[in-house]
Amino acid sequence: MKLASLKDGSRDGRLVVVNDRLTYCTDATHIAPTLQAVLDDWEHLAPKLELLAESLSHEAVPTLRFHEHDALSPLPRAYQWADGSAYVNHVELVRKARGAKMPESFWTDPLMYQGGSDTFIGPRDPITMADEAWGIDMEGEIAVVTGDVPAGISPEDALDKIRLVLLVNDVSLRGLIPGELAKGFGFFQSKPSSAFSPVAVTPDALGEAWRDGKLHLPLHVDLNGAPFGRANAGIDMTFDFGRLIAHAARTRTLSAGTIVGSGTVSNKLNDGPGKPLREGGAGYSCIAEQRVVETLLQGEAKTPFLRFGDTVRIEMLDDDGHSIFGAIEQRVEKA
C-alpha cells in the first residue's frame, strides 16, 4: 500500500491512496482525514485503506492523476523525527573531516539526534537558505514511520512496529555544524527542515527488497541532472531499523507517527572509502562525504557544497526501473 498527503491549503494535507506506478490516486478522507490519524488507529484503519488500495488497482473507485508536485511530505509535520547514523562508514569519514577521533563504541551503540519535526519541506518544494556560506548539503536517507512503541522494546519486536517506509533529504548546513557541536549540546541551527518522498510505502509492498530491517536497493542521488550516488541502502548498514527504534525507545515510549531515519546511505569499497561513480564506485549520498574522500586522496576538497540554483534529486527504483516512492527533487534558492 502506498499513501500520500496532497496539498489542500491545510497544514497536514489530504490523505490519498496511490497506485503502485504512482500515476493515479484516490481520495481516502472518508476513512481518515490525515496520515497521522491513520497511524493513531492503525489496526482499525489500515485494513480499510488496504481494501481501498485493492479497489484502486482494479479501477473500481474514482481516481485522479497523481502529480508529485502536488504532494506534501507524507507527514507534513510529525510528533518526532529521530535521525540515526546507521552507516558508520559515513560517520567515520565525516568525523575525519572535522579532525575528530572515532570512538570504538560507535560500531556497537547507534548515534541518534532529535531533529525538528514541526515543519517538513514538500518533496518538490525548494530548499530556501539565506547564505551559501552555511555549507548547504543534501543527505539521502531511508526512514521508517512507527506505530506506538513501548519503552525498552527489543530490536526484534521493534521491527513489528514499523508502519511505513520512505526516503529523506536530511538537509544539513555543514558550515554551522562544527561550531554547534563544539558547544557540546548537539545540532540545532545546522539541521533545518528535512524533505520526505512524495509517497510512503508499507513494508509488505516492498517485497524481497525489504528484509532484516533494511531496504536492499540502490538510492539514486543526482546533482544538477548528473548521477552523484548509487549506494545500496542494504549494504554497510551497521544498525538495522529494529536496532535504531530500540535505541530510541530505550528509556521512553515513542508515539505513533514517530519517524526514525537511517542516516546518510554510504557504501565502503574494499574496507576503504567509496569512490565516485565515474571511477567505478557507488558514489555518495551527500557532498560532505565526497569532500572528505577528496581530501584524503588528493589533499584538498574540490567539490563545492550546494549553491543557489543547484538541483538535488533523490529516488529509488524497483527491479523493473519504476519509482517506488516518487522523487524528492529540490532546487536551492536564496531566502
Summary of the structure (lengths in Angstrom):
residues: 335
radius of gyration: 19.1
end to end distance: 36.6
largest distance: 61.1
contacts: 1171
relative contact order: 0.18
helix: 26%
strand: 27%
